[in-house]
Amino acid sequence: MPEITRFYGIIIKLFFGDHPPPHFHAVYDEYNAIFDMETLKMIEGDLPSRAEKMVLEWSAQHQQALLEMWNTQNFHKLPPLR
């Protein structure tokens, strides 16, 4: 699963052959979560509250790029949360 970005110990990944809805994976230590790209809601898994807030902030900044990547299957890295 390609890594899109990494920040504060959180790794964001995307797998192109994956099931709908369009989503990305967030991994933080032993925690795993899946976020819907259209609603930016966590749809599976769990993360500590602070990590979830950072993922939501980052994904709001890059939502259009994530959806475009999912739809075109054209992978590229995205900047981390700053």
N, C-alpha and C positions, 0 to 999 in steps of 0.2 A: 504494500500500500504506500504510494508516494507521499512523502512529507511535504506539506505546503509551506509550513512555517513552524517556528519554535520560539517561545517567549516564556520567561519566568518558570521554566521547568515544564511547561505545557507544550505538547506536540500536537499539531493539527495535521490530519491525514485525510486523503481522499482516495477512494477506490472506484475506478470508472465502470467496472462491470457489476457494480453493486445494485441492490434492489431499490425501487422507488420508496418513498419520495426522495427527491434530491437532498442529500445530507452529507455531513462531514463528521469525522471522528475526532474527539479530543481525548488525549491520554495524559494523565498527570499521576506520576508514581504508580500506585496499584489501582488507580481509578480510571475508568473508561466511560465515555458518554458519546452519544450520537445526537447531533443537532440538525433539525430540519432547516434547510437553507432558505426556504420561503417564509417561514414564520419565526425563525431563529429560536425556537423552543427546543429544550432537551426532550427527545422522544424516547430515549432508552439510556440506561446506565445511571451513573451518579458521579458527581464531583463535589469537592468541598465548596462551600458557598463562595469564598473569595475567588477560587479558580473559575467557577461558573460565571461570575460577574465579569472576569477578565475575558473569557471566551466570548461572552455576549457582546462586550464592548468591541472586541476585535472583529467579530463577524458582522456587526452593524456597519463597520467601516469598509468591509470588503464583500458585502453581500452580493452586489452585482457581479463582481469578478468571480466569486464562487459559483454563482448560477451559470455564468458564461462558460466557465471551465467544465462544469458538469454537462452542459448541453453540447459543447463542441468537442469534449474529451481532449482538449488541448491543454496539457499540464504546464504550469509555470509556478514558480515560487511567488509568494506574496510577502510583503514586509511584516515584521512582527509588531506586536502592540508596543507602543512607546509611552 
